[in-house]
Amino acid sequence: MIILIILLDGFIKVYEFIWVYKYFKNYFWFIFFMSMKSDIGDFFKLNPEHVKMACKIAGDAFQEDPFTKFVYPDENVRKQKLQHAFLMPYTYGIRHGMTYATSSNLEGVIIWLPPGKIYASTWTMMKYGGFRTIFKVGFNIKALKRSIAVFAYMEARHKHLVPYDHWYIQNLAVKPKEQGKGHGSSLIRAMFKRIDPEGLPIYLETNNERNISLYRRHGFEILEHSIIPNTDNVPLWCMLRKPI
C-alpha cells in the first residue's frame, strides 16, 4: 500500500509538472530568451551555440593580421583554417569570462576575461577547444610551432608588464562588412561602467598598427612596442587603460 502511495504521489508530481509546463511554456521561453540578453545594456550575451559563428567572424576579421599571416602565409589556407584557431578563446571565454556581441546578428564580438581567469593551463586550453582545433586545422607542425612561439612571447610580456589584478580583452572582432560603423567602440565602452567602479585597469595587445588609434580613443596607452622574436617582423603593441 505504501509503495502504491509513493508511486501515485510521483505520478501526480509528474502530471503537475507537465501541466505547469504546458500552461506556462511561453513564459519559460520568454525567460530563456531574456537570459540571452547581456547584463551590460542591450548587448547580446553569447552561449556555446554561438561559438562557431563567433569563430567565423574572428577568422574573417583577422585575415590580414600580421600574426595570422605569419602562422598561415598562404591566403587560401588562412581563409580555410584560421577560424578554427578561435575555438579555444571563445569556448573558454563564454565559460569563464564575459563574451558579448553587438546584437543577435553578431556584427561584432568581444571576449573579456576577469582577474584570476586570464592565464589558462595547457590542459585547460586543450579541454576548451584545443583538441578540436588540432582536428580541424590538421597537425601542421610549422603553423603549430609558430603560433606557440608567438603566444608564449605575448603571455610572457603580459605577465611582466601587468603583474597585478586587471581585466583582459582577449579578442575583439568585427565582420569585415560591418567595420567602420562603431561596433568595436561600442563593445569596448560597454564594460567600462562595470569595470571602472572596481578600480581595475584593462589590458590588451594587438599585432596590427591600424588598431592603435581605436584603442587610444578609449583611453588605452602603449606600455611597450616590440617585434616578436623569430618571426617575420611581427609587431606587438601592449596597451593598458588605467581605471578612472
Residue pairs with C-beta under 8 A, 6 or more apart in sequence:
21 28
35 45
36 44
36 45
36 47
36 104
37 44
37 45
38 44
38 45
38 100
38 190
39 45
40 98
40 100
40 190
40 191
40 193
40 194
41 190
42 103
43 100
43 101
43 102
43 103
43 186
43 187
43 190
44 100
44 101
44 102
44 103
44 104
44 106
45 98
45 99
45 100
46 54
46 90
46 94
46 99
46 100
46 101
46 109
47 94
48 91
48 94
50 90
50 94
50 101
50 106
51 87
51 90
51 91
51 94
53 106
54 86
54 90
54 99
54 101
54 106
54 109
54 173
55 83
55 84
55 86
55 87
55 90
56 83
57 106
57 108
57 109
57 173
57 174
57 175
58 83
58 86
58 89
58 90
58 109
58 171
58 173
59 79
59 82
59 83
59 84
59 85
59 86
60 83
60 173
60 175
60 176
61 173
61 174
61 175
61 176
61 179
62 68
62 82
62 173
63 75
63 78
63 79
63 82
63 176
64 208
65 207
65 208
66 207
66 208
66 233
66 234
66 235
67 150
67 207
67 228
67 234
68 78
68 82
68 85
69 78
70 146
70 150
70 231
70 232
70 234
71 85
71 143
71 146
71 147
71 150
72 78
72 81
72 82
72 143
81 136
81 137
81 138
81 140
81 143
84 132
84 133
84 136
84 137
85 133
85 137
85 147
86 171
87 129
87 130
87 132
87 133
87 136
88 125
88 128
88 129
88 130
88 133
89 111
89 129
89 170
89 171
90 99
90 109
90 111
90 129
90 171
91 128
91 129
92 120
92 124
92 125
92 128
92 129
93 99
93 111
93 112
93 113
93 170
93 171
95 128
96 113
96 117
97 111
97 112
97 113
97 114
97 117
97 170
98 111
98 112
98 114
98 191
99 109
99 110
99 111
99 112
100 109
100 110
100 112
100 187
100 190
101 107
101 108
101 109
101 110
102 108
102 109
102 183
102 186
102 187
106 175
107 174
107 175
107 178
107 181
107 183
108 172
108 173
108 174
108 175
108 178
108 183
108 184
108 186
108 187
109 171
109 172
109 173
109 174
109 187
110 169
110 171
110 172
110 173
110 187
110 188
111 169
111 170
111 171
111 172
112 167
112 168
112 169
112 170
112 191
113 167
113 168
113 170
114 167
115 165
115 166
115 167
115 200
116 165
118 158
118 166
118 168
118 170
119 155
119 159
120 128
122 130
134 144
137 143
146 231
149 228
149 229
149 230
149 231
150 228
150 231
150 234
153 228
153 229
153 236
154 205
154 228
154 236
157 205
157 224
157 226
157 236
157 238
158 168
158 203
158 205
158 238
161 203
161 223
161 224
161 238
161 240
162 201
162 203
162 223
162 240
165 200
166 200
166 201
166 202
166 203
166 240
167 191
167 195
167 200
167 201
167 202
167 203
168 202
168 203
168 204
169 188
169 202
169 203
169 204
172 184
172 187
172 188
172 204
174 183
174 184
184 214
185 214
185 217
185 218
188 214
188 215
188 218
189 218
191 202
192 218
192 244
195 202
195 243
196 243
196 244
198 243
199 243
200 243
201 240
201 241
201 242
201 243
202 220
202 240
202 241
203 238
203 239
203 240
204 215
204 220
204 239
205 236
205 237
205 238
205 239
206 212
206 215
206 236
206 237
206 239
207 234
207 235
207 236
207 237
209 235
209 237
211 237
212 222
212 237
212 239
215 239
215 241
218 241
219 241
219 242
219 244
220 239
220 240
220 241
221 239
221 240
221 241
221 242
222 237
222 238
222 239
223 238
223 239
223 240
224 236
224 237
224 238
225 235
225 236
225 237
225 238
226 235
226 236
227 233
227 234
227 235
227 236
228 234
228 235
228 236
